[in-house]
């Protein structure tokens, strides 16, 4: 199959055919038909041996073609009437690699890159040792460079002395030539070995002393190795040799090694979105790693000479931030066995991605999962709940987890029935998260939470939500955890774990250490580091009898690195942005290694599948047009003005509410409740997944028709009791439960409005939907006992910053804006692409109103109202703060909060925000007494808005102790 416009056209990342690969492939095929003419006798013997159709251990065609191409270019190209392809390769290396002699072989994940390396090492070594020893085309010394310690250790099978060496295991050398391979000299490193280390004289010297000794030095650090010293250290494993250009280098996962091109023009990081900042940081880190690798090769070439560099990778493309288009194929690529070739050949699993569902969204929800996640996932510990027991996944994430888990249950059942008794490890479910914070929350939600009591006995605090992945049983931790949390990038580099990750994974590390001690009786556990334990667990997932052999679920911080080659992966969930097909292929590739390579009756491999959610991996091209971005106008500077300090507005930072619930009889009048609609939404109840070939699969939720009303009432009453009738830090009040169950049953009968043919059981399919129902029920109670409830609300202020002010407002904006006179801040910036007419009208009204002392649009001010919606804590940012003029005879500040709701805002959150602002925030702050009097106004129409605002202002000035009612049409 030619290298066409295929792999990355869905994102316009590559736009030209690779003519070199296509044309060279034709000539190699012709050379093959002519029985490898003009190759050396030893090379011919190897090529015939690999091509023998009667072999028991057949070499795959993709492996053969890669090795044939390398041999053809070295021995035949440019001679005997064949094209000299080396000219074009040399031109590419001059432009992109500073003349470093590189050749890239593109091979899909799971198609056998390590086998190809063994074939090429054998070809070179046997020609050098058993052929013409003076032939400069061949060598017997090889440096293998890997991206991390996992692949480095796995490449030991290329050592002829290894007990599992590939030359024997894969029958790569004819019997009469096998003795020659023992002469091969092979040194293996991960690229981190190219980093310049401290010289031995400076080790142990304090950092301050080092800075003093290095003061005034503008040249190279004298306490670091020179490049020549680094080369000597890296090549120490080779025997002494007088010759030059004797080393051949193999780069495994070579897409991490490139010479980046300087990018012209500075990017204002402050103007980037959080996702763009994260992507930029990721790209900068990748560039820094690529420079270390590339410069290391340059130093070796300069010091001892390099005969050839073979790059092997499934994705030999330039990465984002390299200075080239992301997904641009390395121009020195000479052979391509793509993922599509591997899937069609049946040598890897078939990835099945969502193609259809019954959600209301135009897009398939679980294909582009990241775009359906709302609210956004936390990026730091500040945005995460202090106790992960209080966290529920966003609805789309929870739905994806449960849907994919139901598919996993079927795979697990098959394993139990057919494979478990044969000692096979269980299927594996992977979740890829964007950061440590999210990975910890997802891990706890999946596997449960447990910690040690005062007597050191681990006790469960919360059970995991996915039963087969729970790390506890009967309230106690399992001897071997079923779910693990890994930071594979750190483990691969050999660095120490970060404090955040070490704390997050402390419980599982302790359990695995105990298990390691049992397996290695008499060994000194104190000498085993946390990194050693986690690396051993991660690298042995899916391996029979190994420490990680019983793991069923892996929750990963960011990407799972290359080399993690568990062949038991059946399900992958991506909970992070995937903005390129390159990234999609790299992640999906972690789950495509086949469990078995047994031929069926038709002499073909039986299909194996990997179900993939959240990774929009594309199989087909698109004719989507490229959008040309026009230059943006200059930004407007918005700031608090020094000469308007008298217009500053101060406010309290409320982080929560302390509520005392009276134990008086709770009542519910069904006739006054607001209908609660249960209808179809963006979260599907079924999802169809298909690969480009093979069978499809449908994943479904639990059948809601089988859930009884009483089950819903008990679940809802339990959630309401815990979340609304248990004061902070207190024990629950179980005596309220029977009354709540009775009233919830009444509320379900009178308030629930079932639509689209749904049943009451649909409330149980989503934690978020159940939370929403609980809040609607509590609101029904709160409306009828408003006077009793608001008297008992007090604010919980931020401990480190209890108050805020407009003093520090400063930001840049390109949105429409209006200059102010009565505001401490220079402008009011209007929301929306073309501005917001409602906000503009209210701003003008506040400017002219005689009772307004000052006001501010709540933009970058820092004022927020915490509220609860669908079971999760949120910060509500109302639109305006209005400080009123003081009366002559009093010293009380009065502040009106104005929210402009409009018709485009979601009714659920809007209602929750308004109710919290009225019945919790204003009541609590007014009860506090130290921040003046506050009131809330929600504007939902512009009809007679002047009189509505004036009425609210007059009520607050007259100190009416009831909150301002809705200004609705």
N, C-alpha and C positions, 0 to 999 in steps of 0.2 A: 504493500500500500504506500503510495507516494506521500511525501510530507506536504500536505495541502494546507489551505486556509482553514484550520479546523480547531485546534485545541483551545485557542484563546480568542476567537472572533467574537464571542459573546460579550467581551468587554473591550473590543478593539485594541487589544494589547499587542497583537502581531498582525501585520497587514500584508506580508509578502510570503510567497512560497520560498522554502529554502532550496534554491536551485542546486546548490552544492550537494546536499543529501540526495536529492532525486536523481541527478545525473550520475553521481558516483555509484549509487546503488545499481544502476543499469550496467555500468562497466564491471562492477564486482560480480554481478550475476553472470555476465558473459565469461569472465575469467573462471568462474566456478564450472561453467559448462565445458570449458576447455581443460578441465581436470587440473586447475591450479598451475598452469604452465609457468615456467620461469621462476617458481619458488624454489628454495633450497630443498634438498632431499629430506632433511629432517622436518621442515615445515610441511611438506607434502604428506609425510607419514602421519603427522599430527592431524592435519586437515581431513585426511581420509578416515582416520580413527574416529574423529568427532562426527563425521557425516554418515558413519556406518548405520544403516537402518535396522540391522539385526542386533544392535547393542541392547543389553538389558537395561542399562542406565543411560537413556538417550539424552543427548545434548539438544536443548531446545533450539529451534531455528533462530530465534532472536539472539540467543547467545552466540550461535555459530556466526551469524552475519556480522555481529560487532567485532568478533575476533578476526574474521576474514577481512573485514575492511581495514583493520589495523595492520594486518600482515601484508595486504595488497599495497597499501601506501608505503610501507617500509621496503618491500622487496621488489615490487613490480612497477608501480606508477612511474611514468616518465621514461620507461624503457620498453623496448620490443614493440613499439607502436601504440602503447597505452598512454593515455593523457597524463600529464604531470600535474596532478591535483595539488601537489605540495606547494606550487607557486601561489595559488589562491589561499591556501591555509597559512602560508608564511606572511602574506599580505595582511590577513586578519590578525595574526599574532603581532605584527609590527604596529598595527593601529590600536589594538585593544590590550595587548599584554607586554608591551615594551620588548618585543622579540623573544619572549619566553616561549619555547617550542611546545605548545599545547595542542592536543587533539581531544575532542569531547565525544563520548559515546553515550547517547541518550537511551536509557533503558527503564521501562516502567517499574514501579515498586512491585516487588515480588517476582520479577522476571529473571533474577539471578545475576546481579552485578558482581557478586563475589566469585561466582563460577567463572565469569569472563576474566576477572583479574587472575585467577589461577591458570586459565588457559594461556594468557599472555605471558605470565611469569614462566610457565613451562616452555613456551615457544622461544623466548629469549634465552633462558638458561641452557636448554638442550642444544640450541644452535651455537652458543658460546663454548660450552664444555665438550660436546661430542662432535661438533662441526668444525668449521674453520675458526680457530681461536683468535686469529688476527682480523677477523671481519668486524670492522668498526660499527656495523649496524646493530650489534648484539652486546648484551651485558649480562652479568649474573648478580648484580647488586641492585636492590630495589628498596626505595623508601615509600612506605604506605602512610598516607596522612588522612586522618579521620576527623569529623567535626566534634567528637566527644568520646568519653571513655567507654561507653557502651559499644560503639562500632569498633573502636580501637581493640577492645578485648575480643570482640567477635571475629575480627580479622586474623586471629591467631590460627585459624584453620588453614591459612595460607603458608604457615611455617611447615616445611617438610617433616620436621620432628614432632609436630603436634599429634596427639593420639587420634584426633578426628580430622586429619589433613584431607583437604578436598581432592588432591591428586589421586589418592587411593580411593576415598569414599565415592567420588564421582567418576572414577575410572577414566581420567583425562589423559593418561600417558600409556602408550603401548608397552607391553611387558619388557621388551628388549631395550627400552630407553629409560625405564624407571630409575635406574641407578644414578642417572645424571642429575636428577632434580635435587639430590642431597647437597650439591655444590652451591645451590642458590643461597645468597646472603640477603636476609630480609630484616629490615628495621621498621617497627610500627610506632607511630606517635599520633596523638591528637594534636590539632594545630596549635593548641595552647603552649606546646613546647617551643614554638617560635617566639614567644614573648621574652624580651630581654630581662634576665633575672638579676638580682643583687649579687655582686661579687662576694666571695666568702669573707673578705676582710671587713665588710660593713655589717655582716650579720650580728645581731645582738646589740648594735649601737642604737641609742635612743633617737627618735625622729627629730627632736630639737637639735641634738648634737649634729646630726646629719645635715640639717639645714644650715647650721653655722659653718660647717666644713665646706659646704657647697656654695656659700654666699659669694656673690660676684662672679660666679662661673656662668658664662653665656653659651658655652659649648656643650658637648654631650656630657651626661652625668657620669663622672669618673667612678661612681660606685655601682654602675650598671655594666652588664656585659656589653662588649662590642658585638656587632653582627658576626664577625669572624669567630668570636668565642662561642656565640650561640650555635653556629654551624658545627663547630668542633664537638660541642656537647651532644647535639642532635644525632650526629653521624658516628658517635663513639662506638656503636655496635658493629661497624664494618671493620674488616681486616685492613691492614695498611696496603696501599696500592700506589704505584708510581704513575699510573696512567691518569688522564683527565677525561672528562665527559663519559664517565663510566657508570653514572647513577641514572636509573630510570625511576620516575616518581608516579605513583598512582594516587590521585585525589578522590576519595570516596565522598559522595554527596557534594560534588564540586561546585554546586551553585552558590555555596558559601564563600568561594574564592574568586575574587575578581578585582580588577583595578578600577576604582570608581572614577567618574569624570566630574571635575569641579562644577558645581551648579552656580550659574550666574544669577545675581539678584538676591537680596535678603528677604526673608519671610518674617512678617511681624507675628511672632508667636502669640501675642496677646489677642490677636484678632481671630485666631483659629478656634474652632469648636473643640470640646474636650476630646471627642473621638479623633479629630485631626491631629491634636497635640500628641495623643497616644501613638498614632500611626507615625508621626514624625520622629518621636523618640525611638520607636521600634526600628525605623529605617536607619537612624544614626547609629544605633547599637550594632545593627547588621553590617553597616559600612565599616565601623571600627574593627569588627571581627574579621571582615574580608581583607582589610589592609594588613592585619597581622599575618594572616595566612599567605597572602600574595607576596608581601615583602620577605617573608621567610624563604619562599621559593627563590626569589630573586637573589637573596644572600647566598643560598646554596649554589645557584648557577654561577654566581660571580666567584665564589671561593673554590669549588671543585669541578664545576661544569655539570650540565644536565643533558643526557642524551635525548630524552623525550618525557613529556608530562602527559599522562593519560587521565582525563577527567571523566568520571562516571557519575551519572545522576539521572534520576527520573525527571527532573525539572531543571535542565541547564539553561536557566533564563536569568537575566539581570533582575535584581530585586528592586523594590521601590526605594527611591533615594539614591540609587547608584549613579544617577546622572543620565541614565538611559531609560527608555520606556519600560515600565514594569512588564515582564512577560516577553521581552525581546530575546529571542534565542541566541545563545552564544554563537557568533559567526564562525567559530572553529569547530562546530559540531559536524561530524562526518557520517554518523549513523543514527537511526532513530527507530527504536521499537517502542511505540507510544502506548499509553494506557489503553486506548481503544483497541490496538492490536492485541494487547494482553488479555483484555476482556473477551474479545471475539475468539481468541485462541483457547480460552478456558483455563489459562494458567494462573489467573487471580480470581478472587470473588467478584461477583457482579454487584456493583453498588445500586441499591434501589432507593430512589428519592421520591418524595411526595409529588404526585401529579394531579391529584384532585381531592376535594373534600366537600363537606356540606356547610361550610361556614358562610357568613354573609359577605366576607371580604372578596374583592375581585381577584386577589392573589391567593395562591395556596399558602395557608397560614404557616404550616410547619416546614415549608421549603425556605422561605425568607423570614425565619423566626425573629431575627434581630429587629426587623422593621415593625414587628407587631408587639414588641415588649413595651408595656406602659404600666406604671411609671418606670423611668430608667433604673437600671440596677446601680447600686452604690459603687463608687470608685475608690473611696477611702474608708477607714474605720469611722470617721466622723459621720458619714452618711449611712452607716449600718446600725442596726439595733444593738444595744449593749448586750443583750441576751438573745442568742439566735433562736431560742424557743418562741420568741415573739415575732419571728419572720415567716412570712408566707411568700412563696414565689409569685411573681406577676402571673396573671391568669394564663397568658400564652405559654410561659415557661412551664407552669404546673401541668397544663394540658398536654404539652409535648412530652414531658417526663412520663406522665401516666399512660399516654397513648403508646409511646415507644416501649414502655415497660410491659404493657400487655402483650406486645409482640415478643418481647424477651421471654415472658412466661412460657410461651409456646416452644421457644428454642430450648429453654431450660427443661421443660417436660420431656422433649425429645432426648436430651442428654441423659436425663435420669432413666429413661426407659431403654435406651440403646447403647449409651457410651460409658456411663458411670461405672458399671461393673467391669469394664475393660481397663479401668485406671485412667481414662481420659479426663483431663481437667474440664471444668464447666465453661460455658460460653461467657464472654466478657462484654460488658456495656461500658462505653466511654462517654464521659461528659467533659467537653472542653470549655472552660470558663475564661473571662477576660482578665481577671486579676485575683490576687490572694483573698481579698475580702469576699467576693462573690463565690469563689470556690469553697471557702469555709462554710458559708451559709448553705450552699447547695449540698455539700457533704453532710452537714448536720441534719438537713431536712431529709435526705435520702436514708442515711445510716443510723440516725439517732444520736443522742448526747449522753455521755456518762463521764463521771469524774470520781475522784477518790474521796471517801469520807474521812473523818478525823482518825479512824483506826486503820486507814490505808486500804480499805476494801472498796473496789470500784462499784459504783451504784448508778443505775440508769436514771437520768433526769427527764428524758423525753424519748419515746420510741420513734424509730425511723418510719417514714411514710411508705416506703417500698419494701415489703416484707422480705423478699428474697435477698435484699441488700443490707438488711439490718445487721449491725455489729454486736447486737445484744440478744440474749435469749433468757426469758424468765427474769428480766431485770439485771442480768449480769453480762459482762462482756464475753464474747466468744474467745476461745483460745487462739483462733486464727481469724482476723477480721475479713469480712466478705467484701468490704468497700474500703478503698485506700484513697488518700489525698496525696498527690505528687506534684513537685515542682521540678519537672524533668530537665529544664534548661540549666538550673543550678547544679543538679546532680551530674549532668553530662560534662559540665566544665570542670568538675573536680573541686569547685569552690564550696565554702561552708554554707549551710542553710541560713536564710535570713531569720532574724528574731521573730518576725511576724509569722512566717511559715512554721518555724520550729514550735512556737506556741500553739498554732492551729493544729499541728499534727502530733502533739506531744503524747496523747493517749494511745494512738495507734503505734507510734514508735516504741513506747514502753511494752505494749503487748507483743510486738514482733521481736523485741529483744529477749523477752522471756521465752518465746518459742525458739529463738536461735540458740539460747542456752540449753534448752532441752535436746535439740538436735545435735549439739556439739558438746556433749558431756565432758566436763573437765577443762574446757577452754575458758580463758579469761575474758569475760564479757566486758570488763572495764576498758579493754583495748579496742573494742568495736565502737566506732563513732556512729552518731545518728545518721550521718551521710552514708556510711557503709551499709547500715541496715536498710535504709530506704532505697538505695541503689540496688541492693540485692533483691529486695521485694519487687521493685519496678521491672528489673530485667528478667525476672523469673515468672512473671504473670503468664499463665498458660503452659508452664513447664511441669511435667509430671514429677511429683515428689519433691519439688523445690519450695522455698519459703513462700513464694508468691503464687504457687500452683493452684490454691483454692480461691483466689480473688475472683470476684464476680463483677465488680464495678470499680472503675478508675475515674476519679474526679481530678482533672488536670488543671493546674495554673497555666493559662495561656496554652501554647502549642505543645503537643507531645513530640519530642525530638525524633529525628531520623534514627534508625537503628533499633527503635523500640518495635520489635518484630513479632509480637504475640500473634499466633495464627488462629487464636480462638475468638477473636473479636467478631461479634455478630451485629452490634448496634452502636451507632455513634450519634451523639447529640451535640451540636455546636451552639453554645450560648455566648456568642461573641460576634463582632462584625466580620464579615468575609466580603471584602470589596474587590477581590480579584480572583479569577479562575486559577491562577497559580497557587494562591493560598488554599483554595478549595481542594485542589488536587493533592497538595501536600498533606492536608489533614485527613482526607478520605483515604489516602494511601496507607495510613496507619492501620486500617482495618481490612486491607484487601489480600493479605497473605492467606493462602488456602490452608485448611486444616489437614487435608489428605490429597495425595497425588496418585490415587489408584484409578486405573483405567476401567471404564465400564465395558459392557458387552460390545458396544460399538467402537471400542478402542479409543474412546474419548473420555476426558475427565467429566465426572458428574458435576453439574453446576452447584456452586456454593454462593450464598448471598450475604451482603452486609446492608442492613437497613440504616439509612442516614437521614436525620432530621437537622434542620437549621443550617445546612451547608448548601448553598444554591449552586451545586455542581452542575454544569451544563454539558449536554452531549451534542447539541446541534447548534449550527451557526445562526446568526441573526442579521437582518438588514437595518438594524437600528442606526439612526443618523447620529453623527457626532454634533453635540451642541456647542456652538461657539460662544464663549463667555466674553461679554463686552466689558471694557474698563469701568470700574466703579467710581462714583463721584468722591471728592475728598470728604473725610469724616468731620462731623461736628463735635466740638469739645464742650461737654456738659459738666459743670462744676458748681460746688458751693462757693458763693462769692463772699470775700472777706468783708466788704462794706455792707453786707446784709445779715450780719450775725444776729441782729435783734429779731430776725425772722426765723431763727432756727427752731426746730421742733424736736423735743426729746421724747423718748418713749421707753417702756420697759421691754426687755427681752424675756418673753415667757416661753419656757420649754415644756410646760405641761400644766395640769390642773389637779388640785387636791380636792376630791369630792367626798363629802360625808353623806352616805345614803341612809335616810331614815328607815327604820324597820316597821313603819306603819304599813297597813294593808295596801298592797299594790292592786290597782284596779285597771280594767280595760273596758272601754265602751266600744264594741265592734262597729257601731254605726258611724263613728267618727274617724275610723282609720282611713288612710290614703291607699288606694290600690297599688299593689306591688306586681309589676308585669314580669312574667317569665316567658321569654321568647328566644328564638335563635339568635346567636351572636357570632363573632369572628372565631370563636373556639369550636372546632368541629367535633361531632360525636363519632365520625369515622373519617379515615384518611387512607387513600389508595397509594401504594408505592410500587414503582416499576423501575427496572433497569433498562438499558438499551436493548438487551436480549434477555431471554429467560422468562420465568413466571413472575407475576405480580403478587402482592399481598395486601389485604385490607386489615387495618388496625381499628378496633372499636373500643369505646368506653364500656364500663359496667352498664348493664341494661337498666335504665332508670325506671322502667315499667315494673320492675321487681321490688322497688323500694316502697315500703308502706308509709303512710302519712305519719304514723306514730314514731317511726324511725327518724323522720325529718324533725318532728317536734322535739324529741329527746336530744338530737344533735344540736339543734338551734338553741334550745334552752340551756344546754351545757355551755355553749360558746358565749351566750349572753351573760350567764352567771359569772363566767371567768373574766370576760372583757369589760363588763359594765357595772357589775354589782360586787366587785372585789376591790376595795380600796388598795392603793399602792402599798406593797409590802405586807399586807394583811393576808390571813388565811381566807379561803373561800367560805361562803355562808350556805352550807348544804341545806339548811332548813327552808331556804327560799326556792329550792329546785322544784318541789312538787307544784307550788303555786305558778312558777314560771312555765312549767310544762303545760299546765291547764290553760294559761292565758295564751301561750304560743299556739296551742291547738285551735283556740278560738280565732286568733289572728290569721292563721293559715286558712281557716274555713271562710273568713269574711274578706280578707285583703288580697289573697293571691289571685292574679288574673293570668290564667294559662292560655298561651297563644301558640300558633304554628303546630298544633297537635301535640304539644309537650305535656308531660305529666309532672306531678309534684316532686317526683324523684329526681328531676333535672336539677333541683336546688343542690343536690348532693354531689354533682359532678365536678364542681369547682369550689375551692375554698373561698375564692373571692366572691362568688355569687352567694354563698352561705353567709359570709361576713355582711354583704349588702343587705340580705334579708334580716339579719340580726339587728343591724343599725336602724332599718326601717321600723322594726318592732319596737326598739327602744325609743325612737322618736315619737311613736304613737303614745307610749307611756309618758314621755317627757312633756309633750304638749298638754296633757291633761293634768299634770301635777307641777306645772311650771313654777308657781309661786313657792312651793316647798323646795323645789330642786335648786333654784338659783341662789337662794340664801346661803347655801352650804358650799359654794364654789370659791376656792382660793387659788391664786396663781403660784406656780413653781417657777422661780426665776433662775436664769442661767447663773451658775455659781461663779464663773470667772468673769462674766460680762453682763451684769444684771440690767444695764441700761444702754440705749443707743441714741444716736443723734444724726441730724442731717449734715453735720460738720465735715464729714469725710467723703462726701459724694464727689466722684470724678470718674468719667468714662467717655469714650468716643462712640459716636453713633452716626449711621447713615440713614436713619429713619426720618420721616417728616417730624418737624419740631416747631414749637412756638416760644418766643421769648417771654419771660415773666417779669412782673414787677412786685407782686406780693409774695414771692417765693424766695427762700434762702438759696435755691438752686437756679441756675441761669436759664434753663429751658425746661419745658414739658415736652418729652419725647413721646410720640403717639405710636401705639402698637399697630401692627398690620403693615402689609406691603405698601399700601397707598395712604396710610394714616388711619385715624379712627375719629370719625365725625362726632360720635357721642363724647369721647374724651375731650375733644376740642371744645364742644359746647359747654361741658361742665367746667373746664379750665377758665373759659371766658366768664362764666357765671360767678365763679369764685373770685376772679380778679375784681369784679365790679360790686360784689356783695358788701354792704357797709359793716356787717358784723364779723367779717373774716379778717383776722389779724394777719395770718399767713397760711400758706398751704404748700404741699409738695406732691408731685407725682411719685409714687412709691417705686422708683426705678433706681437700682443700685443703692438704695437707702439702707437696706438691711432689716426692715420691719416685716415680721412674719407672724402669722397666727397658726400655731400647731393644731391639727385636727386629725380625726380618724375617719378613714373611708375604706370600705371593703376590707377591714381588718388590718390596715397598714397605716402607720403614722406618716403624715404629709405636712409640708409647710405651705400655708395659703398666703399669697402675696396680694393684698387688696390694692386698689388703684390709687386712692388719694388719702392723705392725712390732712385734716383742716383744723388749725388752731384758731379758736374764737377769741374775740376781744374780751378782756376782763371787765366785769362790772366794777364801778368805782368803790363799792363798799365791801369787796371781798378779795381774797387772795387765792382763788381756785382757778387752775387752768382747766379749760374744757376743750376736748378734742373729738372731732367727728371723723369716723372712718367711712369712706365712701367706696363702694364697689359698683362698677359698671358691668352688669352681667351681659346684656344683649341676648340675641336669639341663637348665637352660634356656639355657645358654651354648653358642655355636657350637663344635663339637668341633675344627674346624680351627684357629682362632685360639687356643683354650684350650690345645691341644697345643703349638703353637709358643711360646706364652708360657711354659708350664711347662718346656719343654726349654731355652729360653734362660735362664730363671732358674736352673736347676740347673747346666747344663753350660757356660754362658758367664758370667753375671753373678756368681754366688757363687764360681765357680772363679777368675775374673779378680780379684775384690776380695780373696779370700783369698790369691792369689798376690802381690798388691800388698804386703800385710803392714802397711799403715798404718791400717787401719780395723777391726781385730779380726777375729773369725771370724764368718762368716755361713753360714746354711743356709736351705733352702727346703722348705716343706711345703704340699702341695696337698691340701685336704680335699674329697672328693667324696661323702661320706656322713656322716650323723650317728650311725651305729651305732658305739658304743664310742668316741666322739670324745674323751672324757677321756683314755683310755689312749693314743690315737694322738698327741695333743698332748704328753702326758707322755713318751712314747717319743721324740718328736722333740727335746724339750727335753733329755732325758738324753743323747741322742747328741751334741748340740752341747756340753753341759757336759763330757762326757768327751772332747771334741775328736776325735770320730771323723771321719776325713778322707774320708768319702764322703757324698754328699748324701743328704738324707732322701728315702726312697722315697714313692711315692704312697700316700695313705691311702684306698684304694679298697675298695669293698664286696667 
